[in-house]
Amino acid sequence: MGNFKEDIARVKALVFDVDGVFTDGKITVTPDNQFVRSYNAKDGFGMKVLTSRGYRVAIITGGRGSSLLERFRMLGVEDVYTDCFEKGKALEDFVARKGLKYEEILYMGDDIPDIEPMSRVGVPVCPADAAVDVIRAARYVSAFKGGEGCVRDIIEQVMRSQGTWFAEGYHTTLTSA
């Protein structure tokens, strides 16, 4: 394990929790038992750029619901583990199926169930408002809270370190996130 900037330059895959990372953690349950979350558009655009550049991305969440699945499908994420409370096992599956090494993975989580998978990866990170124990387990704490740009923050850092974020004069044909 080198310094943080050197290690993010070697990241090949990014794994994220959802509630408290992509969202502020608030969930509305509708009368027909659907789950409604609010997502940050800048985080979404960052994810769309990340997946369009060929990075491997996984979502590992205890959350569930058709809108969650649709959100990440729209962003190009193929590996979505929902209703997952053994996040370490989901991470093992992702690593094995994609032929990855743990040190090549960045994991962003915000609460106690994320600590175990964070302890396995090369670059464990979290939002500014993560649980205290998660902050202790992280190598980097974003200046941004969950649902307020922490995902975009870490995506930009990884991609800038690897020269894959937007260069001057580079235009995108990505659709909105």
Secondary structure, 3 states (H helix, E strand, C coil): CCCHHHHHCCCCEEEECCCCCCCCCCCEECCCCCEECCCCHHHHHHHHHHHHCCCEEEEECCCCCHHHHHHHHHCCCCEEECCCCCHHHHHHHHHHHHCCCHHHEEEECCCHHHHHHHHHCCEEEECCCCCHHHHHHCCEECCCCCCCCHHHHHHHHHHHHCCCCCCCCCCCCCCCC
